[in-house]
């Protein structure tokens, strides 16, 4: 299952869909919605998020297990450095390994100061490269302290993330290089909103891979897409989310549409998003689709 996913990542069309577990003890309604829309037949795999924005959600590893069992498709489970020290990270990986949750997206995580849980404190023993190092150790049959594990784990497949925009592009290249050197096989970008940005990110990833070639390490870039169908979403992403650049012409088009009503706003936003998806698929058919569980939009984009 995972070998096929990595093969598609490197050599074929590769489409994954993000799922966000809810503030609930049940994940099955999300799975049922995906099944109802037939989305499992339109993607190569899924991902599960890990308490994004430091808000309490259903566990990403359990969600990944349920998705994987229902659809028999690989799931990339996110693990954040915010909430676990190196003991907890390794313990979770050991348990997940036996139930075949073996693709891991390593994140540093949003700050605990924005959590919805009173007085929550972040752990942050290190950034996401620590988790990549732990995964590398496991793949060599030992824990992070260098102690051999009694049974060698099944192979883990590490993924990482990178911003889609920076004033100094070299910053993005250096971050890619760091993650590649620590073993990331795939690097998923924050949402991309224009072809030129996508092409620049691909060039930077190529340069990063060349810098790491002496260590025989490389990663495939995966372009993140988050459809925008509301003006306020475009304005929020543009003004408040670092590492994302929403083009002015998107915001202006949505502003004009907004004045004509919600239906026109949605139509314009969807058309911009659908065209972006189709264009990026032509440029580089490795895409991670994020819709905040708006799965009908995901289906409309994919078909």
C-alpha positions as CSV (number, residue, x, y, z in Angstrom):
1,X,0.0,0.0,0.0
2,X,2.6,2.5,1.0
3,X,5.1,1.4,-1.6
4,X,2.5,2.1,-4.2
5,X,1.8,5.5,-2.7
6,X,5.5,6.4,-2.8
7,X,5.9,5.0,-6.3
8,X,3.0,7.3,-7.5
9,X,4.5,10.2,-5.7
10,X,7.8,9.7,-7.6
11,X,6.6,8.5,-10.9
12,X,2.9,9.1,-11.6
13,X,-0.1,11.3,-10.9
14,X,-0.5,11.7,-7.1
15,X,-3.5,13.2,-5.5
16,X,-4.2,13.2,-1.7
17,X,-7.1,14.7,0.2
18,X,-6.9,16.2,3.7
19,X,-9.4,15.3,6.4
20,X,-9.8,17.2,9.6
21,X,-11.1,15.2,12.6
22,X,-13.7,17.1,14.6
23,X,-14.2,18.2,18.1
24,X,-16.1,14.9,18.7
25,X,-15.5,11.4,20.0
26,X,-16.6,10.0,16.6
27,X,-14.8,10.2,13.2
28,X,-17.1,7.9,11.3
29,X,-19.5,10.7,9.9
30,X,-16.5,12.1,8.0
31,X,-15.7,8.7,6.6
32,X,-19.3,8.2,5.7
33,X,-19.4,11.5,3.8
34,X,-16.3,10.6,1.8
35,X,-17.9,7.2,0.9
36,X,-21.2,8.8,0.0
37,X,-19.4,11.1,-2.5
38,X,-17.1,8.4,-3.8
39,X,-14.1,10.5,-3.0
40,X,-12.0,7.4,-2.2
41,X,-12.2,6.5,-5.9
42,X,-10.8,10.0,-7.0
43,X,-7.7,10.1,-4.8
44,X,-4.6,8.1,-4.1
45,X,-4.7,8.6,-0.4
46,X,-5.7,10.8,2.5
47,X,-4.2,12.7,5.3
48,X,-5.5,13.5,8.8
49,X,-4.7,16.7,10.7
50,X,-3.4,16.9,14.3
51,X,-5.2,19.5,16.4
52,X,-4.7,22.3,13.9
53,X,-4.5,25.8,15.4
54,X,-4.0,24.1,18.7
55,X,-7.7,23.3,18.9
56,X,-8.9,20.1,20.5
57,X,-9.8,17.5,17.9
58,X,-10.1,13.7,17.5
59,X,-6.7,12.0,17.4
60,X,-5.1,11.9,14.0
61,X,-3.6,8.4,14.3
62,X,-6.9,6.8,15.2
63,X,-8.6,8.7,12.4
64,X,-5.9,7.5,10.0
65,X,-6.5,3.9,11.0
66,X,-10.2,4.2,10.5
67,X,-9.8,5.8,7.0
68,X,-7.3,3.2,6.0
69,X,-9.3,0.3,7.0
70,X,-12.5,1.6,5.4
71,X,-11.0,2.5,2.0
72,X,-7.9,0.4,1.8
73,X,-6.0,3.5,0.8
74,X,-2.9,4.8,2.5
75,X,-3.3,7.7,5.0
76,X,-0.6,10.2,6.0
77,X,-1.1,10.9,9.7
78,X,0.0,14.3,10.9
79,X,2.0,14.4,14.2
80,X,2.8,17.8,15.8
81,X,5.8,18.6,18.0
82,X,3.7,20.9,20.0
83,X,1.9,18.3,22.0
84,X,4.5,15.5,22.6
85,X,8.0,15.0,23.9
86,X,10.3,12.5,22.3
87,X,9.1,9.7,24.5
88,X,5.4,10.2,23.5
89,X,6.4,10.6,19.8
90,X,8.2,7.3,19.8
91,X,5.5,5.6,21.8
92,X,2.8,6.7,19.4
93,X,4.9,5.6,16.4
94,X,5.4,2.2,17.9
95,X,1.7,1.7,18.4
96,X,0.8,3.1,15.0
97,X,3.4,0.8,13.3
98,X,1.6,-2.4,14.3
99,X,-1.7,-1.2,12.9
100,X,0.0,-0.1,9.7
101,X,-0.2,3.6,10.1
102,X,3.3,4.3,8.6
103,X,3.1,7.5,6.6
104,X,3.7,10.4,8.9
105,X,3.6,14.1,8.3
106,X,6.0,15.8,10.7
107,X,4.9,19.3,11.8
108,X,6.2,21.7,14.4
109,X,2.7,22.8,15.1
110,X,0.8,26.0,15.8
111,X,1.5,27.7,19.2
112,X,-0.4,26.6,22.2
113,X,-1.1,30.2,23.1
114,X,-3.9,30.2,20.5
115,X,-5.5,27.0,21.9
116,X,-9.1,26.7,22.9
117,X,-8.0,24.8,26.0
118,X,-7.3,27.1,29.1
119,X,-3.7,27.5,30.0
120,X,-2.5,24.9,27.5
121,X,1.3,24.7,27.2
122,X,3.3,23.5,24.2
123,X,6.0,20.9,24.5
124,X,8.1,21.8,21.5
125,X,11.2,19.8,22.5
126,X,12.4,20.7,19.0
127,X,11.0,21.5,15.5
128,X,9.7,18.9,13.1
129,X,13.2,17.7,12.2
130,X,13.4,15.9,15.5
131,X,10.4,13.7,14.4
132,X,12.1,13.1,11.1
133,X,15.3,12.0,13.0
134,X,13.2,9.6,15.1
135,X,11.6,8.1,12.0
136,X,15.1,7.6,10.5
137,X,16.2,5.8,13.7
138,X,13.1,3.6,13.7
139,X,13.8,2.7,10.0
140,X,17.2,1.5,11.2
141,X,15.7,-0.6,14.0
142,X,16.5,1.6,16.9
143,X,15.0,4.2,19.1
144,X,16.1,7.9,19.2
145,X,18.6,7.0,22.0
146,X,20.3,4.5,19.8
147,X,18.9,1.4,21.6
148,X,17.9,-1.4,19.3
149,X,14.2,-2.1,19.3
150,X,13.3,-5.8,20.1
151,X,11.5,-6.0,16.8
152,X,12.4,-3.8,13.8
153,X,9.5,-1.6,12.9
154,X,7.8,-1.8,9.5
155,X,9.2,1.0,7.2
156,X,8.0,4.5,8.0
157,X,7.4,7.1,5.3
158,X,8.1,10.6,6.4
159,X,6.6,13.8,4.9
160,X,7.1,17.4,5.8
161,X,5.7,20.8,4.9
162,X,7.0,24.1,3.6
163,X,5.5,27.6,3.1
164,X,4.4,28.4,-0.5
165,X,5.7,32.0,-0.3
166,X,8.6,34.0,1.1
167,X,10.0,37.4,0.4
168,X,13.4,35.7,0.0
169,X,12.9,32.4,-2.0
170,X,16.3,31.1,-0.8
171,X,14.7,30.8,2.6
172,X,12.3,28.2,1.2
173,X,15.1,26.3,-0.5
174,X,17.1,26.1,2.8
175,X,14.0,24.8,4.6
176,X,13.5,22.2,1.9
177,X,17.1,21.2,2.1
178,X,16.9,20.8,5.9
179,X,13.9,18.5,5.6
180,X,15.3,16.5,2.8
181,X,18.6,15.9,4.7
182,X,16.5,14.7,7.6
183,X,14.8,12.1,5.4
184,X,11.5,13.6,4.1
185,X,10.3,11.8,1.0
186,X,7.6,14.3,0.2
187,X,7.3,18.0,1.0
188,X,3.8,19.4,0.9
189,X,3.5,23.1,0.4
190,X,1.1,25.5,2.0
191,X,-1.7,26.4,-0.5
192,X,-0.4,27.7,-3.9
193,X,-2.6,30.2,-5.8
194,X,-0.8,30.9,-9.1
195,X,1.2,29.0,-11.7
196,X,4.3,31.2,-11.3
197,X,4.6,30.4,-7.6
198,X,4.2,26.7,-8.3
199,X,7.0,26.8,-10.9
200,X,9.3,28.7,-8.5
201,X,8.7,26.2,-5.8
202,X,9.5,23.3,-8.1
203,X,12.8,25.1,-9.1
204,X,13.7,25.6,-5.4
205,X,12.9,21.9,-4.7
206,X,15.2,20.8,-7.6
207,X,18.0,23.0,-6.2
208,X,17.4,21.6,-2.7
209,X,17.6,18.0,-4.0
210,X,20.8,18.8,-5.9
211,X,22.3,20.1,-2.7
212,X,21.4,16.8,-1.0
213,X,22.5,14.5,-3.7
214,X,25.8,13.7,-2.1
215,X,23.8,12.2,0.8
216,X,21.7,10.2,-1.7
217,X,18.6,11.9,-0.5
218,X,15.8,13.6,-2.4
219,X,12.1,14.5,-1.9
220,X,9.2,15.1,-4.3
221,X,7.3,18.4,-4.0
222,X,3.6,18.2,-3.5
223,X,1.6,21.3,-4.3
224,X,-1.0,22.2,-1.7
225,X,-4.4,23.6,-2.9
226,X,-7.0,25.1,-0.7
227,X,-10.1,26.2,-2.8
228,X,-11.4,29.7,-1.9
229,X,-15.1,30.4,-2.5
230,X,-15.5,33.4,-0.2
231,X,-14.0,36.9,-0.2
232,X,-13.5,36.8,3.6
233,X,-11.4,33.6,3.3
234,X,-9.2,35.1,0.7
235,X,-8.7,38.3,2.8
236,X,-8.0,36.2,5.9
237,X,-5.4,34.0,4.2
238,X,-3.7,37.0,2.6
239,X,-3.6,39.1,5.7
240,X,-3.1,36.6,8.6
241,X,-1.5,33.4,7.4
242,X,2.3,33.7,6.9
243,X,3.7,31.8,4.0
244,X,0.7,32.1,1.7
245,X,0.2,34.6,-1.1
246,X,-3.3,35.1,-2.5
247,X,-3.0,37.1,-5.7
248,X,-4.7,40.5,-5.8
249,X,-6.7,39.5,-8.9
250,X,-8.3,36.7,-6.9
251,X,-9.3,39.1,-4.1
252,X,-10.6,41.7,-6.6
253,X,-12.7,39.1,-8.5
254,X,-14.2,37.8,-5.3
255,X,-14.9,41.4,-4.1
256,X,-16.9,42.2,-7.3
257,X,-18.7,38.8,-7.1
258,X,-19.5,39.4,-3.4
259,X,-21.3,42.6,-4.2
260,X,-23.6,40.6,-6.5
261,X,-24.5,38.0,-3.9
262,X,-23.4,34.7,-2.3
263,X,-24.2,32.5,-5.3
264,X,-22.0,34.6,-7.6
265,X,-19.3,34.8,-5.0
266,X,-19.2,31.0,-4.8
267,X,-19.3,30.6,-8.6
268,X,-16.4,32.9,-9.2
269,X,-14.3,31.4,-6.3
270,X,-15.0,27.9,-7.5
271,X,-14.1,28.7,-11.1
272,X,-10.8,30.2,-10.0
273,X,-10.0,27.3,-7.7
274,X,-11.0,24.7,-10.4
275,X,-8.8,26.4,-13.0
276,X,-5.9,26.5,-10.6
277,X,-6.2,22.8,-9.9
278,X,-6.3,21.9,-13.5
279,X,-3.4,24.2,-14.3
280,X,-1.2,22.9,-11.5
281,X,-2.0,19.3,-12.5
282,X,-0.7,20.1,-15.9
283,X,2.5,21.6,-14.5
284,X,3.1,19.1,-11.7
285,X,0.5,16.4,-11.1
286,X,1.4,15.9,-7.4
287,X,-1.3,17.7,-5.4
288,X,-2.6,17.7,-1.8
289,X,-6.2,19.0,-1.7
290,X,-7.3,20.8,1.5
291,X,-11.0,21.8,1.8
292,X,-11.6,21.9,5.6
293,X,-13.9,18.9,5.2
294,X,-16.0,20.7,2.5
295,X,-16.0,17.4,0.6
296,X,-18.5,18.4,-2.1
297,X,-16.1,21.1,-3.2
298,X,-13.4,18.5,-3.2
299,X,-15.4,16.2,-5.5
300,X,-16.4,19.1,-7.8
301,X,-12.7,20.1,-8.1
302,X,-11.5,16.5,-8.8
303,X,-14.1,15.4,-11.4
